[in-house]
Amino acid sequence: MEITNEHMVHMLTQMLRIREFDERAARLMEQARVKGSVHLYCGEEAIGVGVCESLRADDYITSTHRGHGHLIAKGGDPKRMYAELFAKATGYNGGKGGSMHLAALDLGIIGANGIVAAGAPIALGVAFASQYQDNDRVTVCFFGDGATNEGAFHEAVNMAAILKAPVVFVCENNGYGEWSPTATQTSVADIADRAAAYGIPGVVIDGMDLAAVYEAAGEAVARARKGGGPSLLECKTYRFYDHVGRDFGVLQRDPEEIAYWRARDPILLWRNKLDELGVLSAADADALHASVVAEMEAAIAWADAQPDPHPDALFTDVYTEPAA
């Protein structure tokens, strides 16, 4: 798909917002200001942005551990996200969900989920509802490589293929399931090959290449919207930090491996591309980066000043009245 200069700069901005949000979230967790833990999306920004930029505002996504990136890419407000991490009343979930359960139904974000592969059957259900209502909305399901070894993933993909549900399964293969290399847990070199078992397209994408993700996602979303059924996109990527936070000292990785992937930082690659195309100079990119840093610092200050939830709100959003 063709991308305008303005759109290219917008997508760089979105990646920078995700990166700067998570860099600060890590520090806030280390300072015990975050209630709970955070799983960082740093290094994987091109996937969330490339996919979500291929969606309409009324489309849906389900997320997983590294949901901060998905939420921002779909239009989430960093102020309310930080407020949720601080367990404040004005957070997206009223301070009850935290990092692992961020949701924003008004943005079509059905929610992140701490259960590996749990988003797959949820995404299928949402896609089936769209199909039943004939509203041509598409649902994207984000998950990691480890989820593809769970039964829930295979059951959801199988039923989605049978129903030709408008869902796109996006595997963010960052090379590790928690602290275990993917190669020790998965028998195939490309997880996308598993799509053949269900008779749906399976595509391997360079997850560090924003343009490649955007193009492949656009094709899969258009196919789903036209009634062509689901697709499985495997985005090969890399998480720059540990499974939780920045460095718990659990995962010992080869320094050469880290250096290789750091050199392929999706933000660096996209910045260089915009400079080469004459879309955005290095100086202008630096200024943009500085504005994003200021935005995140202001978001943290805003979230810090928000009220704690009132005890009376304990059961709000937990139960609902039966439909008439």
C-alpha positions in Angstrom: 0.0 0.0 0.0 1.2 3.5 -0.8 2.1 5.6 2.2 2.1 9.4 2.1 4.9 11.5 3.7 2.5 12.6 6.5 1.5 9.1 7.2 5.2 8.0 7.4 5.9 10.7 10.0 2.8 9.7 11.9 3.9 6.1 12.1 7.4 7.1 13.3 5.6 9.2 16.0 3.6 6.2 17.1 6.6 4.0 17.4 8.4 6.6 19.4 5.5 7.0 21.7 5.4 3.3 22.4 9.2 3.2 23.0 9.2 6.1 25.3 6.1 5.0 27.2 7.7 1.6 27.9 11.2 2.9 28.8 9.6 5.0 31.5 7.2 2.2 32.6 10.3 0.0 33.2 11.9 2.7 35.4 8.6 3.2 37.2 8.4 -0.5 37.9 11.9 -0.5 39.3 10.9 2.3 41.6 7.9 0.4 42.8 5.6 3.1 41.5 3.8 0.7 39.1 1.4 -1.6 40.8 2.6 -5.0 39.5 5.0 -5.8 36.7 5.3 -4.7 33.1 6.2 -6.6 30.0 8.0 -4.3 27.5 7.3 -3.9 23.8 10.6 -2.3 23.0 12.0 -3.6 19.7 8.6 -4.8 18.4 7.0 -1.4 17.7 6.8 -1.8 13.9 4.4 -4.7 14.3 1.8 -2.9 16.5 2.0 0.2 14.5 2.1 -1.5 11.0 -0.9 -3.6 11.9 -3.1 -1.1 13.6 -2.5 1.5 10.9 -4.1 -1.0 8.6 -7.3 -1.0 10.7 -10.3 1.2 10.9 -11.2 3.0 14.1 -14.2 0.7 14.6 -12.1 -2.5 14.1 -11.1 -4.6 17.1 -7.9 -6.0 18.6 -7.1 -8.4 21.4 -3.7 -8.1 23.1 -1.3 -10.1 25.2 1.5 -9.5 27.7 3.2 -6.7 25.8 -0.1 -4.8 25.4 1.2 -1.2 25.9 2.3 -1.1 22.3 -0.9 -2.4 20.9 -3.0 0.1 22.9 -1.0 3.1 21.8 -1.0 1.9 18.2 -4.8 1.7 18.3 -5.2 5.2 19.7 -4.7 4.7 23.4 -4.0 7.7 25.6 -0.7 7.4 27.5 -2.1 9.5 30.4 -4.8 7.0 31.1 -2.4 4.1 30.6 0.0 5.4 33.2 -2.9 6.1 35.5 -3.9 2.5 35.1 -0.3 1.3 35.9 -0.5 3.5 39.0 -3.9 1.9 40.0 -5.7 5.3 39.7 -9.4 5.8 39.3 -9.0 7.5 35.9 -7.0 4.6 34.4 -8.5 2.8 31.5 -9.8 0.1 33.9 -10.4 2.3 36.9 -7.1 1.1 38.4 -8.3 -2.5 38.6 -6.6 -4.1 35.6 -3.0 -2.8 35.6 -0.5 -3.5 32.8 -1.6 -7.1 32.1 -5.3 -6.3 31.5 -5.4 -3.0 29.7 -8.6 -2.6 27.7 -10.4 0.3 26.0 -13.7 -0.8 24.5 -14.4 2.6 23.0 -11.3 2.1 20.9 -12.1 -1.5 20.0 -9.5 -2.8 22.3 -11.1 -5.9 23.9 -8.2 -6.2 26.3 -4.8 -7.7 27.0 -4.6 -11.0 28.8 -2.0 -12.6 31.0 -3.1 -16.1 30.0 -1.0 -17.4 27.1 -3.1 -17.8 23.9 -6.3 -16.7 25.7 -6.8 -13.8 23.3 -7.2 -16.2 20.3 -10.7 -17.6 21.2 -11.8 -14.2 22.4 -10.8 -12.7 19.1 -12.6 -15.4 17.3 -15.8 -14.7 19.3 -15.6 -11.0 18.5 -15.0 -11.7 14.8 -17.9 -14.1 14.8 -20.1 -11.4 16.3 -19.1 -9.0 13.6 -19.8 -11.6 11.0 -23.2 -12.3 12.6 -24.1 -8.6 12.7 -22.8 -8.2 9.1 -20.9 -5.0 10.1 -17.7 -5.8 8.1 -15.4 -5.1 11.1 -12.2 -7.0 11.4 -10.5 -8.3 14.6 -6.8 -8.6 15.0 -5.4 -11.0 17.6 -1.8 -10.3 18.8 0.1 -13.1 20.5 3.7 -14.3 21.0 5.4 -17.4 19.6 4.8 -19.3 22.8 1.0 -19.1 22.3 1.2 -21.2 19.1 2.0 -24.2 21.3 -1.2 -23.9 23.3 -4.4 -25.7 22.5 -6.5 -22.5 22.6 -4.6 -21.1 19.7 -5.1 -24.1 17.4 -8.8 -24.5 18.4 -9.4 -20.8 17.6 -7.6 -20.9 14.3 -9.4 -24.1 13.2 -12.8 -22.7 14.0 -12.0 -19.3 12.4 -11.0 -21.1 9.2 -14.2 -23.1 9.2 -16.4 -20.1 9.8 -14.3 -17.8 7.5 -14.3 -15.4 10.4 -12.9 -11.9 9.8 -9.9 -12.3 12.1 -6.2 -11.8 11.5 -3.9 -13.8 13.8 -0.6 -11.8 14.3 2.3 -13.8 15.8 5.0 -11.6 17.2 7.8 -14.1 17.2 10.6 -12.4 19.2 12.6 -15.6 19.5 11.8 -16.4 23.1 8.8 -17.8 25.1 9.5 -16.2 28.5 13.1 -17.2 28.9 13.2 -20.3 26.5 14.4 -19.9 22.9 11.7 -20.6 20.4 13.7 -23.2 18.7 13.7 -25.4 21.8 9.9 -25.3 21.9 8.7 -25.3 18.3 9.6 -27.9 15.7 9.1 -25.7 12.6 11.4 -22.9 11.6 8.5 -20.7 10.5 5.3 -20.7 12.7 3.4 -19.4 9.6 3.8 -22.9 8.1 1.1 -24.0 10.6 -1.5 -22.1 8.7 -1.5 -24.7 6.0 -3.0 -27.2 8.4 -6.1 -25.1 8.5 -6.2 -24.1 4.9 -5.5 -20.4 5.5 -2.7 -18.1 4.3 0.4 -18.0 6.4 2.9 -15.2 5.8 6.4 -14.6 7.2 7.3 -11.0 7.6 10.3 -9.0 8.8 8.8 -7.6 11.9 11.5 -4.9 12.1 10.4 -3.5 8.7 7.4 -1.2 9.3 6.6 -1.0 5.6 6.6 -4.8 5.2 4.3 -5.2 8.2 1.9 -2.5 7.0 1.7 -4.0 3.5 1.1 -7.6 4.7 -1.3 -6.5 7.4 -3.3 -4.4 4.9 -3.7 -7.3 2.6 -4.8 -9.7 5.4 -7.2 -7.1 6.8 -8.7 -6.4 3.3 -9.1 -10.1 2.7 -10.9 -10.7 6.0 -13.1 -7.6 5.5 -14.3 -9.0 2.1 -15.3 -12.3 3.6 -12.1 -14.2 2.6 -11.5 -15.5 6.1 -8.6 -15.5 8.5 -4.8 -15.2 7.9 -1.8 -16.0 10.1 1.0 -13.4 10.0 4.3 -14.3 11.6 6.3 -11.2 12.3 10.0 -12.1 13.1 11.1 -9.6 15.7 13.1 -9.2 18.9 12.4 -8.0 22.3 15.2 -5.8 23.5 14.7 -6.5 27.2 13.9 -9.4 29.5 10.5 -11.2 29.7 9.5 -8.9 32.6 11.0 -5.4 33.0 14.4 -4.6 31.6 16.8 -7.1 33.1 16.0 -9.6 35.8 19.3 -11.4 35.1 17.4 -14.6 34.2 17.9 -14.6 30.5 21.5 -14.9 29.3 21.7 -14.0 25.7 24.6 -13.9 23.2 26.0 -10.4 23.0 26.3 -10.8 19.2 22.7 -11.7 19.0 21.7 -8.6 20.9 24.0 -6.4 18.8 22.5 -7.8 15.5 19.0 -7.0 16.5 19.8 -3.7 18.1 21.3 -2.6 14.7 17.9 -3.5 13.2 15.9 -1.4 15.7 12.7 -0.6 13.8 12.7 3.0 14.9 16.3 3.5 13.7 15.5 1.8 10.3 12.4 3.9 9.8 14.2 7.1 10.7 16.9 6.3 8.3 14.4 5.6 5.6 12.6 8.9 6.1 15.9 10.7 6.0 17.0 9.0 2.7 13.6 9.8 1.1 13.8 13.4 2.1 10.7 13.1 4.2 12.2 13.9 7.6 15.7 15.1 8.3 17.8 13.8 11.2 17.4 17.1 13.0 13.6 17.1 12.6 13.4 13.5 13.7 15.4 14.5 16.9 12.9 17.3 17.5 10.0 14.9 17.1 11.6 12.5 19.5 12.1 15.3 22.1 8.4 16.3 21.8 7.4 12.7 22.4 9.6 12.5 25.5 8.0 15.7 26.8 4.5 14.2 26.1 5.4 11.1 28.2 6.8 13.1 31.1 3.6 15.2 31.1 1.5 12.0 31.0 3.3 10.6 34.1 2.8 13.9 36.0 -0.9 13.9 35.1 -1.3 10.2 36.2 0.5 10.8 39.5 -1.9 13.6 40.4 -5.0 11.4 39.8 -7.2 10.2 42.6 -7.1 6.6 44.0 -10.3 4.6 43.4 -13.0 5.0 46.0 -13.8 1.8 48.0 -17.4 2.1 46.7 -16.1 1.3 43.2 -14.9 -2.1 44.3 -17.7 -4.0 42.4 -18.2 -1.5 39.6 -17.7 -3.2 36.2 -17.6 -6.6 37.9 -21.2 -7.5 37.6 -23.9 -6.4 35.2 -27.6 -6.5 35.1 -29.2 -9.2 33.0 -30.4 -8.1 29.6 -34.1 -7.5 29.4 
